[in-house]
Amino acid sequence: MIEIERVALVNPSEEEKAALAQRLDQIEDAVNKMKMPLAYADQFYVLREHIVFVRRRLTGAL
């Protein structure tokens, strides 16, 4: 996630944006399939929020 966010900050090309968006999709799919113990629920939701944040930054929605 940090690497994707860093690349998104340096004005990537449209091809790079598409590749990063695809990687975010893969990460999001993997996260959504995880079975998470209740003790980690807060961290799980923070991760999901960060995925949305990075996606918005990548698309210029921020």
PDB file of N, CA, C and O in Angstrom:
ATOM      1  N   MET A   1       0.817  -1.178   0.000  1.00  0.00           N
ATOM      2  CA  MET A   1       0.000   0.000   0.000  1.00  0.00           C
ATOM      3  C   MET A   1       0.869   1.253   0.000  1.00  0.00           C
ATOM      4  O   MET A   1       0.591   2.206  -0.728  1.00  0.00           O
ATOM      5  N   ILE A   2       1.902   1.251   0.802  1.00  0.00           N
ATOM      6  CA  ILE A   2       2.762   2.436   0.878  1.00  0.00           C
ATOM      7  C   ILE A   2       3.426   2.697  -0.471  1.00  0.00           C
ATOM      8  O   ILE A   2       3.514   3.845  -0.908  1.00  0.00           O
ATOM      9  N   GLU A   3       3.884   1.657  -1.120  1.00  0.00           N
ATOM     10  CA  GLU A   3       4.522   1.823  -2.426  1.00  0.00           C
ATOM     11  C   GLU A   3       3.542   2.389  -3.448  1.00  0.00           C
ATOM     12  O   GLU A   3       3.898   3.278  -4.221  1.00  0.00           O
ATOM     13  N   ILE A   4       2.330   1.890  -3.456  1.00  0.00           N
ATOM     14  CA  ILE A   4       1.319   2.386  -4.394  1.00  0.00           C
ATOM     15  C   ILE A   4       1.032   3.852  -4.107  1.00  0.00           C
ATOM     16  O   ILE A   4       0.922   4.657  -5.032  1.00  0.00           O
ATOM     17  N   GLU A   5       0.911   4.197  -2.845  1.00  0.00           N
ATOM     18  CA  GLU A   5       0.646   5.585  -2.478  1.00  0.00           C
ATOM     19  C   GLU A   5       1.797   6.500  -2.897  1.00  0.00           C
ATOM     20  O   GLU A   5       1.568   7.601  -3.399  1.00  0.00           O
ATOM     21  N   ARG A   6       3.018   6.049  -2.694  1.00  0.00           N
ATOM     22  CA  ARG A   6       4.180   6.867  -3.085  1.00  0.00           C
ATOM     23  C   ARG A   6       4.213   7.106  -4.584  1.00  0.00           C
ATOM     24  O   ARG A   6       4.480   8.223  -5.029  1.00  0.00           O
ATOM     25  N   VAL A   7       3.948   6.082  -5.358  1.00  0.00           N
ATOM     26  CA  VAL A   7       3.942   6.234  -6.818  1.00  0.00           C
ATOM     27  C   VAL A   7       2.806   7.170  -7.235  1.00  0.00           C
ATOM     28  O   VAL A   7       2.972   7.982  -8.145  1.00  0.00           O
ATOM     29  N   ALA A   8       1.670   7.058  -6.579  1.00  0.00           N
ATOM     30  CA  ALA A   8       0.528   7.912  -6.905  1.00  0.00           C
ATOM     31  C   ALA A   8       0.828   9.385  -6.653  1.00  0.00           C
ATOM     32  O   ALA A   8       0.230  10.255  -7.285  1.00  0.00           O
ATOM     33  N   LEU A   9       1.741   9.670  -5.743  1.00  0.00           N
ATOM     34  CA  LEU A   9       2.073  11.057  -5.403  1.00  0.00           C
ATOM     35  C   LEU A   9       2.975  11.737  -6.421  1.00  0.00           C
ATOM     36  O   LEU A   9       3.060  12.965  -6.434  1.00  0.00           O
ATOM     37  N   VAL A  10       3.653  10.974  -7.277  1.00  0.00           N
ATOM     38  CA  VAL A  10       4.641  11.570  -8.187  1.00  0.00           C
ATOM     39  C   VAL A  10       4.118  11.709  -9.614  1.00  0.00           C
ATOM     40  O   VAL A  10       4.881  11.634 -10.577  1.00  0.00           O
ATOM     41  N   ASN A  11       2.798  11.914  -9.736  1.00  0.00           N
ATOM     42  CA  ASN A  11       2.186  12.161 -11.033  1.00  0.00           C
ATOM     43  C   ASN A  11       2.453  11.029 -12.036  1.00  0.00           C
ATOM     44  O   ASN A  11       3.130  11.239 -13.043  1.00  0.00           O
ATOM     45  N   PRO A  12       1.928   9.843 -11.763  1.00  0.00           N
ATOM     46  CA  PRO A  12       2.166   8.703 -12.656  1.00  0.00           C
ATOM     47  C   PRO A  12       1.450   8.866 -13.991  1.00  0.00           C
ATOM     48  O   PRO A  12       0.475   9.610 -14.098  1.00  0.00           O
ATOM     49  N   SER A  13       1.936   8.174 -14.991  1.00  0.00           N
ATOM     50  CA  SER A  13       1.282   8.172 -16.305  1.00  0.00           C
ATOM     51  C   SER A  13      -0.042   7.421 -16.201  1.00  0.00           C
ATOM     52  O   SER A  13      -0.321   6.764 -15.199  1.00  0.00           O
ATOM     53  N   GLU A  14      -0.849   7.529 -17.247  1.00  0.00           N
ATOM     54  CA  GLU A  14      -2.128   6.816 -17.254  1.00  0.00           C
ATOM     55  C   GLU A  14      -1.918   5.304 -17.188  1.00  0.00           C
ATOM     56  O   GLU A  14      -2.696   4.595 -16.550  1.00  0.00           O
ATOM     57  N   GLU A  15      -0.876   4.816 -17.843  1.00  0.00           N
ATOM     58  CA  GLU A  15      -0.565   3.379 -17.789  1.00  0.00           C
ATOM     59  C   GLU A  15      -0.195   2.958 -16.371  1.00  0.00           C
ATOM     60  O   GLU A  15      -0.637   1.914 -15.891  1.00  0.00           O
ATOM     61  N   GLU A  16       0.618   3.779 -15.703  1.00  0.00           N
ATOM     62  CA  GLU A  16       1.006   3.485 -14.323  1.00  0.00           C
ATOM     63  C   GLU A  16      -0.213   3.519 -13.403  1.00  0.00           C
ATOM     64  O   GLU A  16      -0.353   2.679 -12.515  1.00  0.00           O
ATOM     65  N   LYS A  17      -1.094   4.500 -13.624  1.00  0.00           N
ATOM     66  CA  LYS A  17      -2.308   4.589 -12.815  1.00  0.00           C
ATOM     67  C   LYS A  17      -3.163   3.332 -12.981  1.00  0.00           C
ATOM     68  O   LYS A  17      -3.689   2.797 -12.005  1.00  0.00           O
ATOM     69  N   ALA A  18      -3.294   2.870 -14.213  1.00  0.00           N
ATOM     70  CA  ALA A  18      -4.088   1.670 -14.476  1.00  0.00           C
ATOM     71  C   ALA A  18      -3.480   0.457 -13.783  1.00  0.00           C
ATOM     72  O   ALA A  18      -4.203  -0.358 -13.209  1.00  0.00           O
ATOM     73  N   ALA A  19      -2.156   0.334 -13.833  1.00  0.00           N
ATOM     74  CA  ALA A  19      -1.478  -0.787 -13.182  1.00  0.00           C
ATOM     75  C   ALA A  19      -1.632  -0.698 -11.664  1.00  0.00           C
ATOM     76  O   ALA A  19      -1.844  -1.712 -10.999  1.00  0.00           O
ATOM     77  N   LEU A  20      -1.527   0.502 -11.122  1.00  0.00           N
ATOM     78  CA  LEU A  20      -1.692   0.681  -9.683  1.00  0.00           C
ATOM     79  C   LEU A  20      -3.121   0.385  -9.253  1.00  0.00           C
ATOM     80  O   LEU A  20      -3.342  -0.228  -8.209  1.00  0.00           O
ATOM     81  N   ALA A  21      -4.087   0.815 -10.051  1.00  0.00           N
ATOM     82  CA  ALA A  21      -5.490   0.538  -9.746  1.00  0.00           C
ATOM     83  C   ALA A  21      -5.759  -0.964  -9.761  1.00  0.00           C
ATOM     84  O   ALA A  21      -6.505  -1.479  -8.928  1.00  0.00           O
ATOM     85  N   GLN A  22      -5.149  -1.654 -10.709  1.00  0.00           N
ATOM     86  CA  GLN A  22      -5.298  -3.106 -10.776  1.00  0.00           C
ATOM     87  C   GLN A  22      -4.705  -3.762  -9.528  1.00  0.00           C
ATOM     88  O   GLN A  22      -5.291  -4.691  -8.972  1.00  0.00           O
ATOM     89  N   ARG A  23      -3.556  -3.281  -9.098  1.00  0.00           N
ATOM     90  CA  ARG A  23      -2.919  -3.817  -7.884  1.00  0.00           C
ATOM     91  C   ARG A  23      -3.790  -3.542  -6.652  1.00  0.00           C
ATOM     92  O   ARG A  23      -3.926  -4.400  -5.780  1.00  0.00           O
ATOM     93  N   LEU A  24      -4.374  -2.349  -6.589  1.00  0.00           N
ATOM     94  CA  LEU A  24      -5.278  -2.035  -5.488  1.00  0.00           C
ATOM     95  C   LEU A  24      -6.491  -2.979  -5.491  1.00  0.00           C
ATOM     96  O   LEU A  24      -6.938  -3.432  -4.437  1.00  0.00           O
ATOM     97  N   ASP A  25      -7.010  -3.265  -6.673  1.00  0.00           N
ATOM     98  CA  ASP A  25      -8.125  -4.211  -6.786  1.00  0.00           C
ATOM     99  C   ASP A  25      -7.741  -5.571  -6.225  1.00  0.00           C
ATOM    100  O   ASP A  25      -8.524  -6.201  -5.514  1.00  0.00           O
ATOM    101  N   GLN A  26      -6.529  -6.021  -6.547  1.00  0.00           N
ATOM    102  CA  GLN A  26      -6.051  -7.317  -6.054  1.00  0.00           C
ATOM    103  C   GLN A  26      -5.932  -7.309  -4.529  1.00  0.00           C
ATOM    104  O   GLN A  26      -6.328  -8.263  -3.860  1.00  0.00           O
ATOM    105  N   ILE A  27      -5.389  -6.233  -4.001  1.00  0.00           N
ATOM    106  CA  ILE A  27      -5.241  -6.112  -2.545  1.00  0.00           C
ATOM    107  C   ILE A  27      -6.619  -6.092  -1.887  1.00  0.00           C
ATOM    108  O   ILE A  27      -6.853  -6.778  -0.892  1.00  0.00           O
ATOM    109  N   GLU A  28      -7.516  -5.306  -2.448  1.00  0.00           N
ATOM    110  CA  GLU A  28      -8.856  -5.200  -1.885  1.00  0.00           C
ATOM    111  C   GLU A  28      -9.583  -6.546  -1.915  1.00  0.00           C
ATOM    112  O   GLU A  28     -10.245  -6.919  -0.947  1.00  0.00           O
ATOM    113  N   ASP A  29      -9.460  -7.262  -3.013  1.00  0.00           N
ATOM    114  CA  ASP A  29     -10.069  -8.596  -3.104  1.00  0.00           C
ATOM    115  C   ASP A  29      -9.511  -9.526  -2.026  1.00  0.00           C
ATOM    116  O   ASP A  29     -10.267 -10.241  -1.368  1.00  0.00           O
ATOM    117  N   ALA A  30      -8.204  -9.515  -1.850  1.00  0.00           N
ATOM    118  CA  ALA A  30      -7.574 -10.367  -0.843  1.00  0.00           C
ATOM    119  C   ALA A  30      -8.038  -9.988   0.560  1.00  0.00           C
ATOM    120  O   ALA A  30      -8.321 -10.860   1.381  1.00  0.00           O
ATOM    121  N   VAL A  31      -8.116  -8.706   0.830  1.00  0.00           N
ATOM    122  CA  VAL A  31      -8.550  -8.228   2.147  1.00  0.00           C
ATOM    123  C   VAL A  31     -10.003  -8.633   2.402  1.00  0.00           C
ATOM    124  O   VAL A  31     -10.349  -9.071   3.499  1.00  0.00           O
ATOM    125  N   ASN A  32     -10.843  -8.484   1.386  1.00  0.00           N
ATOM    126  CA  ASN A  32     -12.261  -8.812   1.555  1.00  0.00           C
ATOM    127  C   ASN A  32     -12.492 -10.302   1.785  1.00  0.00           C
ATOM    128  O   ASN A  32     -13.524 -10.686   2.334  1.00  0.00           O
ATOM    129  N   LYS A  33     -11.558 -11.137   1.379  1.00  0.00           N
ATOM    130  CA  LYS A  33     -11.689 -12.581   1.565  1.00  0.00           C
ATOM    131  C   LYS A  33     -11.132 -13.057   2.908  1.00  0.00           C
ATOM    132  O   LYS A  33     -11.307 -14.220   3.273  1.00  0.00           O
ATOM    133  N   MET A  34     -10.475 -12.183   3.633  1.00  0.00           N
ATOM    134  CA  MET A  34      -9.859 -12.557   4.904  1.00  0.00           C
ATOM    135  C   MET A  34     -10.907 -12.805   5.977  1.00  0.00           C
ATOM    136  O   MET A  34     -11.917 -12.106   6.060  1.00  0.00           O
ATOM    137  N   LYS A  35     -10.647 -13.802   6.783  1.00  0.00           N
ATOM    138  CA  LYS A  35     -11.425 -14.037   8.000  1.00  0.00           C
ATOM    139  C   LYS A  35     -10.642 -13.395   9.133  1.00  0.00           C
ATOM    140  O   LYS A  35      -9.514 -13.793   9.422  1.00  0.00           O
ATOM    141  N   MET A  36     -11.242 -12.411   9.768  1.00  0.00           N
ATOM    142  CA  MET A  36     -10.525 -11.623  10.753  1.00  0.00           C
ATOM    143  C   MET A  36     -11.109 -11.831  12.149  1.00  0.00           C
ATOM    144  O   MET A  36     -12.315 -11.679  12.343  1.00  0.00           O
ATOM    145  N   PRO A  37     -10.268 -12.178  13.119  1.00  0.00           N
ATOM    146  CA  PRO A  37     -10.757 -12.264  14.496  1.00  0.00           C
ATOM    147  C   PRO A  37     -11.247 -10.895  14.970  1.00  0.00           C
ATOM    148  O   PRO A  37     -10.724  -9.864  14.548  1.00  0.00           O
ATOM    149  N   LEU A  38     -12.230 -10.891  15.828  1.00  0.00           N
ATOM    150  CA  LEU A  38     -12.794  -9.646  16.337  1.00  0.00           C
ATOM    151  C   LEU A  38     -11.740  -8.729  16.944  1.00  0.00           C
ATOM    152  O   LEU A  38     -11.866  -7.507  16.873  1.00  0.00           O
ATOM    153  N   ALA A  39     -10.713  -9.303  17.534  1.00  0.00           N
ATOM    154  CA  ALA A  39      -9.667  -8.508  18.182  1.00  0.00           C
ATOM    155  C   ALA A  39      -8.937  -7.603  17.185  1.00  0.00           C
ATOM    156  O   ALA A  39      -8.349  -6.596  17.579  1.00  0.00           O
ATOM    157  N   TYR A  40      -8.972  -7.954  15.902  1.00  0.00           N
ATOM    158  CA  TYR A  40      -8.275  -7.166  14.875  1.00  0.00           C
ATOM    159  C   TYR A  40      -9.236  -6.379  13.987  1.00  0.00           C
ATOM    160  O   TYR A  40      -8.816  -5.804  12.983  1.00  0.00           O
ATOM    161  N   ALA A  41     -10.492  -6.348  14.337  1.00  0.00           N
ATOM    162  CA  ALA A  41     -11.493  -5.692  13.500  1.00  0.00           C
ATOM    163  C   ALA A  41     -11.166  -4.223  13.252  1.00  0.00           C
ATOM    164  O   ALA A  41     -11.339  -3.738  12.134  1.00  0.00           O
ATOM    165  N   ASP A  42     -10.701  -3.510  14.267  1.00  0.00           N
ATOM    166  CA  ASP A  42     -10.395  -2.091  14.076  1.00  0.00           C
ATOM    167  C   ASP A  42      -9.272  -1.887  13.068  1.00  0.00           C
ATOM    168  O   ASP A  42      -9.349  -0.990  12.229  1.00  0.00           O
ATOM    169  N   GLN A  43      -8.241  -2.701  13.141  1.00  0.00           N
ATOM    170  CA  GLN A  43      -7.132  -2.596  12.184  1.00  0.00           C
ATOM    171  C   GLN A  43      -7.576  -2.997  10.783  1.00  0.00           C
ATOM    172  O   GLN A  43      -7.118  -2.427   9.793  1.00  0.00           O
ATOM    173  N   PHE A  44      -8.457  -3.968  10.706  1.00  0.00           N
ATOM    174  CA  PHE A  44      -8.995  -4.419   9.434  1.00  0.00           C
ATOM    175  C   PHE A  44      -9.742  -3.279   8.747  1.00  0.00           C
ATOM    176  O   PHE A  44      -9.556  -3.048   7.552  1.00  0.00           O
ATOM    177  N   TYR A  45     -10.585  -2.567   9.491  1.00  0.00           N
ATOM    178  CA  TYR A  45     -11.332  -1.459   8.912  1.00  0.00           C
ATOM    179  C   TYR A  45     -10.425  -0.285   8.541  1.00  0.00           C
ATOM    180  O   TYR A  45     -10.684   0.404   7.555  1.00  0.00           O
ATOM    181  N   VAL A  46      -9.389  -0.055   9.301  1.00  0.00           N
ATOM    182  CA  VAL A  46      -8.417   0.988   8.945  1.00  0.00           C
ATOM    183  C   VAL A  46      -7.738   0.642   7.622  1.00  0.00           C
ATOM    184  O   VAL A  46      -7.539   1.518   6.781  1.00  0.00           O
ATOM    185  N   LEU A  47      -7.384  -0.617   7.433  1.00  0.00           N
ATOM    186  CA  LEU A  47      -6.774  -1.049   6.175  1.00  0.00           C
ATOM    187  C   LEU A  47      -7.733  -0.825   5.012  1.00  0.00           C
ATOM    188  O   LEU A  47      -7.329  -0.329   3.960  1.00  0.00           O
ATOM    189  N   ARG A  48      -8.995  -1.185   5.196  1.00  0.00           N
ATOM    190  CA  ARG A  48      -9.977  -0.977   4.131  1.00  0.00           C
ATOM    191  C   ARG A  48     -10.153   0.505   3.817  1.00  0.00           C
ATOM    192  O   ARG A  48     -10.288   0.875   2.651  1.00  0.00           O
ATOM    193  N   GLU A  49     -10.154   1.350   4.830  1.00  0.00           N
ATOM    194  CA  GLU A  49     -10.246   2.793   4.619  1.00  0.00           C
ATOM    195  C   GLU A  49      -9.018   3.315   3.886  1.00  0.00           C
ATOM    196  O   GLU A  49      -9.129   4.208   3.046  1.00  0.00           O
ATOM    197  N   HIS A  50      -7.861   2.770   4.194  1.00  0.00           N
ATOM    198  CA  HIS A  50      -6.631   3.203   3.532  1.00  0.00           C
ATOM    199  C   HIS A  50      -6.660   2.824   2.049  1.00  0.00           C
ATOM    200  O   HIS A  50      -6.184   3.586   1.208  1.00  0.00           O
ATOM    201  N   ILE A  51      -7.203   1.675   1.730  1.00  0.00           N
ATOM    202  CA  ILE A  51      -7.343   1.278   0.326  1.00  0.00           C
ATOM    203  C   ILE A  51      -8.187   2.312  -0.416  1.00  0.00           C
ATOM    204  O   ILE A  51      -7.827   2.737  -1.515  1.00  0.00           O
ATOM    205  N   VAL A  52      -9.300   2.712   0.178  1.00  0.00           N
ATOM    206  CA  VAL A  52     -10.165   3.721  -0.444  1.00  0.00           C
ATOM    207  C   VAL A  52      -9.417   5.049  -0.577  1.00  0.00           C
ATOM    208  O   VAL A  52      -9.507   5.710  -1.611  1.00  0.00           O
ATOM    209  N   PHE A  53      -8.690   5.434   0.453  1.00  0.00           N
ATOM    210  CA  PHE A  53      -7.921   6.682   0.425  1.00  0.00           C
ATOM    211  C   PHE A  53      -6.899   6.685  -0.713  1.00  0.00           C
ATOM    212  O   PHE A  53      -6.801   7.656  -1.463  1.00  0.00           O
ATOM    213  N   VAL A  54      -6.149   5.605  -0.837  1.00  0.00           N
ATOM    214  CA  VAL A  54      -5.125   5.522  -1.884  1.00  0.00           C
ATOM    215  C   VAL A  54      -5.784   5.524  -3.261  1.00  0.00           C
ATOM    216  O   VAL A  54      -5.275   6.151  -4.190  1.00  0.00           O
ATOM    217  N   ARG A  55      -6.903   4.831  -3.398  1.00  0.00           N
ATOM    218  CA  ARG A  55      -7.614   4.812  -4.681  1.00  0.00           C
ATOM    219  C   ARG A  55      -8.070   6.226  -5.065  1.00  0.00           C
ATOM    220  O   ARG A  55      -7.950   6.627  -6.223  1.00  0.00           O
ATOM    221  N   ARG A  56      -8.588   6.970  -4.098  1.00  0.00           N
ATOM    222  CA  ARG A  56      -9.010   8.342  -4.377  1.00  0.00           C
ATOM    223  C   ARG A  56      -7.832   9.230  -4.747  1.00  0.00           C
ATOM    224  O   ARG A  56      -7.933  10.072  -5.639  1.00  0.00           O
ATOM    225  N   ARG A  57      -6.738   9.040  -4.068  1.00  0.00           N
ATOM    226  CA  ARG A  57      -5.544   9.828  -4.381  1.00  0.00           C
ATOM    227  C   ARG A  57      -5.072   9.499  -5.800  1.00  0.00           C
ATOM    228  O   ARG A  57      -4.663  10.389  -6.546  1.00  0.00           O
ATOM    229  N   LEU A  58      -5.130   8.248  -6.157  1.00  0.00           N
ATOM    230  CA  LEU A  58      -4.689   7.794  -7.475  1.00  0.00           C
ATOM    231  C   LEU A  58      -5.571   8.371  -8.587  1.00  0.00           C
ATOM    232  O   LEU A  58      -5.077   8.725  -9.658  1.00  0.00           O
ATOM    233  N   THR A  59      -6.867   8.462  -8.326  1.00  0.00           N
ATOM    234  CA  THR A  59      -7.796   8.970  -9.335  1.00  0.00           C
ATOM    235  C   THR A  59      -7.954  10.483  -9.288  1.00  0.00           C
ATOM    236  O   THR A  59      -8.675  11.062 -10.101  1.00  0.00           O
ATOM    237  N   GLY A  60      -7.292  11.111  -8.353  1.00  0.00           N
ATOM    238  CA  GLY A  60      -7.366  12.567  -8.258  1.00  0.00           C
ATOM    239  C   GLY A  60      -8.627  13.062  -7.568  1.00  0.00           C
ATOM    240  O   GLY A  60      -8.979  14.237  -7.671  1.00  0.00           O
ATOM    241  N   ALA A  61      -9.302  12.167  -6.866  1.00  0.00           N
ATOM    242  CA  ALA A  61     -10.549  12.533  -6.185  1.00  0.00           C
ATOM    243  C   ALA A  61     -10.298  13.224  -4.847  1.00  0.00           C
ATOM    244  O   ALA A  61     -11.253  13.583  -4.159  1.00  0.00           O
ATOM    245  N   LEU A  62      -9.044  13.418  -4.466  1.00  0.00           N
ATOM    246  CA  LEU A  62      -8.733  14.101  -3.198  1.00  0.00           C
ATOM    247  C   LEU A  62      -8.384  15.534  -3.434  1.00  0.00           C
ATOM    248  O   LEU A  62      -8.094  16.263  -2.485  1.00  0.00           O
TER     249      LEU A  62
END
